[in-house]
Amino acid sequence: MARAMTDILQQLAATLEQRKSADPGESYVASLHQQGLNRILEKIGEEATEVILAAKDASDSGQRDELVAEVADLWFHCMVMLSHLDGDAGEVMDCLQQRFGLSGHAEKASRTTID
């Protein structure tokens, strides 16, 4: 399963990179890039809110289909943002991998804070 997740993320990252310079009239991804970072961040905010609402509904109903779909939308838009900033999901995967073996409290305490 983990390998399949990595493959899917890599495939999506490659597709996003290809569509970054596509015709904005033909590609949703290209249109987001054309509209700029603020629009991409707005979409992430919208999708995060939809995840929260879907999680509450799933908690009440036990149905997870909508929750899974909304999380997929959120991940997608986060990957568009990373692409816009010339990053990719591989960096996030590396960061997560480095956190294995650390407790959440220890990891958070190890972060540098700016006063």
Buried (B, 14 or more C-beta within 10 A) or exposed (E): EEEEEEEEBBEBBEEBEEBBEBEBEEBEBBBBBBEEEEBBEEBBEEBBEBBEEBBEBBEEEEEBEBBEEBBEBBBBBBBBBBBBEEEBBEEBBEEEEEBEEEEEEEEEEEEEEEE
